[in-house]
Amino acid sequence: MEHDNAELVIELENVEKSFGEQKVLDQVSLQVRAGTTTVIVGASGQGKSVILKHMLGLMTPDSGTVRVFGQDLVRAGKKQLREIRSNFGVLFQNVALFDSMSVYDNVALPLRERTDDDEAKIRTNVEEKLALMGLEGHEDKFPAQLSGGMQKRVGLARALVLNPKVVFFDEPTTGLDVSKSNEIYRLFFETQVRLNYTAVIVSHDVPKIFKLSDYVALMANGRLQGCMSPEAFQLSDNPLIRSFVIETMGPIYSSETEESLLYETL
Amino acid sequence: MNFAAYGDRTTMNMIAAIGESTLRLLEISGRFGVFLVTCIYNMLKPPYKVMPVVRQIRFIGAHSLFVILFTGLFTGMVLSLQGYYTLAKFGSVGFLGAAVSLSLIRELGPVLAALMVIGRAGSAICAEVGIMRNSEQIDALECMAIDPYKYLIVPKLVAGLIAMPLLTCIFDVVGIFGGFMVGVELFDVSAGAYFQGMYSSVVWQDIEMGLVKSLVFGLLLVWICAAKGFYLHLERGGGFGAEGVSRTTTGAVVLASVSVLVWDYLISAIML
């Protein structure tokens, strides 16, 4: 593919993680290349978010390595970790907006804490990002006063305000209706074209998410199954991938015999 | 039934339970120690931001003022009441001013002010930080490369160190005034004797002890309450929603209050 020679941004190598007796990640390896969109799909509770937390340095693996921009996150000191994270933007599953701050302050916080910009410059930047998300006029509201979709958009504005190189999305459309989900996907697509960031998305919104992805990987039984183009993913012979595709998209490749059998049963 | 084997098993279980509790205690102590050291390191490290500290002084200090005034006044009044009753038996009501002011400045002022602030602001600090931990807001800060210690905890710690001695001073002054009201206005102790007793008996070391105590208590209350909230996810049962937050907050208030009383004794023993 066109991205195969692009710079490696994130590299997971044989990552293992257990919680008590339960092994959540088992020999997980994954490569994320610059400028691409990698989607990790899978049923709930399979450890998709745990992979994301390893990439963010919020969890450390029991064994294996996690490299971001070539630097080992496990061995990185606090300062180094902070430098790596300064290239990140994250949209959490529950958005994790600061609920005692207004929408404006939420988006302005990374600029106030991480840059030396004066308040006028910060205002221009924040207003631009809020306008991009269609949130003009909501600056003074608090997160609790917003709908789920609006909260996600504020979260996205906050994740993008420092023009990050890598943006992580943890279930970006969970709890949203179809039109609100489409709105988030549209904003994702527009902002990626504009800001050209690398995206890692954890989602179970199949098949819609395939349209936006360059690579799709399935998390099942603690292992990451394949990391391939959405087309190859849907045609894969891997039994786990195949059963996931059939479960989520229906038996699209069933033969006539199978279909007639299905109708007879019905 | 094999009683010997049963006895062995019970003994082993008991030893295992003691071992587990000891390890857990060591783990918690280590965690709290690392938390404090990280906070102090971040406190001394530039940049220093004034506004977040001012906001926290307003929350911990100014908003506790009413409680402190009220408690201080009534503590002074009841001290005077009980003091008068006792001193009258020995015919030495002239010492009332000395008794009230010394008790307040050395002991009751710092301790009661700290207990009041723990109840009002300490619980709020623990619940705020705990909810932020539960709803991934602290993770969000870390992912934005914003140090949660520097951004979230340090302003509270500095505010505790500034506000607590000030609140204690206010408590002492109001308490002495409350004692004056009861002693002089109610029981006709001479105003001159009340103040003269205070002037002649209170020395700089007494005030110093009160200040040291209030500083230590200010540090203790923010440290314990904030650390409990910060490590909510590691508390037993702490990671489970609203009930986890309420249980951890209760635990923080109890631990902070007990620590204040223990340290009160230790500081008194060292400085006497």
Chai-1 contact restraints between the chains, C-beta under 6 A:
chainA,res_idxA,chainB,res_idxB,connection_type,confidence,min_distance_angstrom,max_distance_angstrom,comment,restraint_id
A,L56,B,C143,contact,1.0,0.0,6.0,A-B,restraint_1
A,L58,B,D139,contact,1.0,0.0,6.0,A-B,restraint_2
A,R82,B,A145,contact,1.0,0.0,6.0,A-B,restraint_3
A,R85,B,C143,contact,1.0,0.0,6.0,A-B,restraint_4
A,R85,B,A145,contact,1.0,0.0,6.0,A-B,restraint_5
A,S86,B,A145,contact,1.0,0.0,6.0,A-B,restraint_6
A,F88,B,C143,contact,1.0,0.0,6.0,A-B,restraint_7
A,V90,B,C143,contact,1.0,0.0,6.0,A-B,restraint_8
A,F92,B,E136,contact,1.0,0.0,6.0,A-B,restraint_9
A,A96,B,E136,contact,1.0,0.0,6.0,A-B,restraint_10
A,A96,B,Q137,contact,1.0,0.0,6.0,A-B,restraint_11
A,A96,B,A140,contact,1.0,0.0,6.0,A-B,restraint_12
A,F98,B,Q137,contact,1.0,0.0,6.0,A-B,restraint_13
A,P110,B,M144,contact,1.0,0.0,6.0,A-B,restraint_14
A,E113,B,I146,contact,1.0,0.0,6.0,A-B,restraint_15
